C-alpha cells in the first residue's frame, strides 16, 4: 500500500484549503493518507471532513521559540544549497537585506518541519523508500522539508504550486526562495495551471520536473434560471486588497437603471470598508455579504439560486477554484486575465476576460453586456460555461489522474 504524507498549512483543523476536502474524496482507495498540517498546533479538533481511513495530526504542539529559530537558521546555513542560493542572489543583484532575510526565515522553517517529520515518521519513510510519498500542498517551506526528506530517507517527494507560492511580484511575494533547489531535488512539481508551468520552466528550466495538474470541482448539477431579474451577481473571495472587491463595488455602483442583486461570500480585513462603501450604492443595487460559509453551503446556494454572472477582479491568481465552481453550474464569468484565469475563461465563449488592471468602468461595461444580452446569446454562454468545466475541471477526472501521474500511486 502506498503511504502518502500530505503536508498542509492548517487543513483539516482550520478553515482554508477547502478544496482539499474534494481532492481527498477522489484519492485512490488503496492509498493510506496521513494529513500533516505544519502551521496548526495540537490539541484542537478537526473542522473539515476527511474520508474514512485518512489520519490527521498536527506536526507541532507549540509555537516556534526564538532559540529554536536561531538553531534552525544555523542548520540551514550549513547546507551548500543555501549558499548556492545566496550566490544566485548576489549574481542577480538581489542580495539585499530583505531577500537574504526571507531566505533564512524560509529555510529555517523548512528545517524545523524536516526535523519534526524525520523524528516522527523517519523510520516509516526509510522502510518504505519510494513506496512512500511526501506531498507538499504548497511550494513553500513544507516543499523544502519534503526535498530534504527525499535526500534523507529515499522517499518520493512532490509539491503543488498555486499562485502566491509560485509567482514573484508586487501582488504576491517579492522573492520566492530556493526554487532551484526544489526543482533539482523534488521528483515533480505540479502547477495548478499551464501558465504556472510555463512560468517555472521559463525561469528555472527543469521542464521534465514540472507538470500542469489542474484542480477540480465536484458535479452538483446545472441550474437553468427562469429569467434575469433581478440580475444576480456572485463574488467569492477573501476581502483583501489583491481581490479588488472594492473595485467591483464601484463598478456595480455605475449601473443605475437595472435591478442588480450582488451576493458576496468571504471575509477579511477590508470587510468594514466594503460595508461602509456599500451604503453609497444606488437603490437598484443591493449587496448581501454572507461571510465565510461552509463549502457545502456555497454549493447549495448555486443549486437553489438563479445566479446570472460570476465576477472576479483579482490582481493576481493561480487558477481560481471559485471560477471552476461557477462554471460547473453553467454560470458565465467576468474576470481579469491574470495567472491561469485565461485557462478557465474563454473570452466570448463562456465569459469575458478583462485587462489585468481593469477599471471600475470596464467592470461595469462587462456586467452590462450580460444584462443587455439577448436570451439566445446568454443561453449559449451558459452552455459553454458548463461544457468548459466538463472538459477541463471535473474533480472526478482530474484528481485520480493527479494521484496516478504525480503522487505515483
Phi, psi and omega in degrees: 000130177288132178251127182243127176255104187263108181276115179247177173279295180233338185304134008259025189266334179228164181292162189106163183054033185300329183293346175293333175302317180289314182303313183293332178295338181252008177292149181303142184292331183271025184240133176267127183241132171241119177277129182233088176288128187265351179248348177273145179261154182294164176103344179269174176249151182294138177255359183239152176279137173230150181297156176302140180091347177275122180264154179215135177203126176301147182282333185235148178252356181214171178292192187251094184297147182304322181294322177293322176300319180296316179297317181292326175297318178296320178298317180298320184286354173273353184268128178303326181298326179291320178290331173293324177293321176299316179299320177299316179297321179295312181299324184270005179071026184243016184275056176269174185298322181296314182289319178296321176296317178298322178298312182295317179298315180300310184290323178298315179297322177294322176298320179297315178297316179302312182296318181293320178295317180295321180294320186272320187237005186303317181297318179297317182294317180295321181293323183276332181059228183290352175280354173250143179232126170265117187243113178268124182288341179233148178271063184233211182301328179290331175291322175300316178297320179299320179296319178295323178294323176300314180293327185277325189241347182083010179286169170279147181217127181222164178213149167268158173225130188251265181225293182295339178265007186238306188272152172250139178158179186294337183262355179234250178245133178299331184212130177253108186289152165062029178300318183295316178299316181297316181289328177291326193260316181296153177291315178210149167242126182251110175278151182275000178215159174292326177299319178295321178298313180298321180301312181294314184294318181296325183274323192234357182075211180059047181302333180284348183257352187242125179231153172268123179227099188289150170287177180205165179232154182284161179271111176248021177088180182235137176252133179252108185294148181286331180196194180234034177223124354290150179285115188258120179253136178240138170232144180223112179186163167293149178269078180229160188305319186293344179276343173052041178295329176300326179288325174297317179301316180296321179294314180295330178294345179274353178265112189240001185241005181223149179282121180236128173252119180249125179241121179247133174249128180130159182222175179160184189292344179268005186301316180301317181293319179297317180297319179294316180293331181297337178295342181264002176294147177296160186298337182279353180245121178246143179242126173249118180258109185270350181070196178278124181238157173304147184303319179299326179293322177296313181295324178295324177301314178298322181293329189254356188235141172283101177257130188254336182202138172253137183235136176223123182242026185301150174275343176207149179207159164275269167213110195290121175296327180300325177288319177305315182297317178299314180300323182297333177269006180079027181263122176296160188231137170246117187210156176284146183275076180232152178053227181266013183300326179294345174278344177265316187255116175264111187302124179088356180247291180254006180171196178229138175260133177258159173301154182303327182255036186307133178278169175301324179297319180292321178297316179299318180295322179294317177296317182296328177303316181284332175295318187267353185296143175295157184299319182294316179295319180295319177299325178293320176298318181295318179296320180292327178299309180296318182296321180293325176293314180301322184286325190231349192223027177280128178299322182298332179267316191282319187287317174301323178294322178297313182292328178287312190270333183253305180291327175089033179284000000 
